[in-house]
């Protein structure tokens, strides 16, 4: 099998960008990054290193770094980790590479039951489901 032209000539491992909406130390994100590296991927990571109180503010703070990486670097794959629902539209606009999305917990569950910021069956709840699906 021929090597992809997008691979760095010094390092023949496939390269990916991992971006997370929650802190990188969040167990789900940490496990995914370690597993990808153990399986031969060269992983660049974008995310917060501190606990996130506002997902929307955390997402907004990641956008400059995300755009910078996707516009200046070559990746074989982009992995959008936990909680990446708000990052998906931006990632899709900035790359044509495959995107792997960790959709472990839905917006519905997070907004209605975990954070309790939206009541089940409300307009916003219905929007949270349709906007990511």
Secondary structure, DSSP 8 states (H G I E B T S, - for coil): ----TTS-SS--S-EEEEE-SS-TTSHHHHHHHHHHHHTT-EEEEE--SS--S-HHHHHHHHHHHHHHHHHHS--SEEEE-TT-HHHHHHHHHH--SEEEE--SS-HHIIIIIIS--S-TTSHHHHHHHHTT-
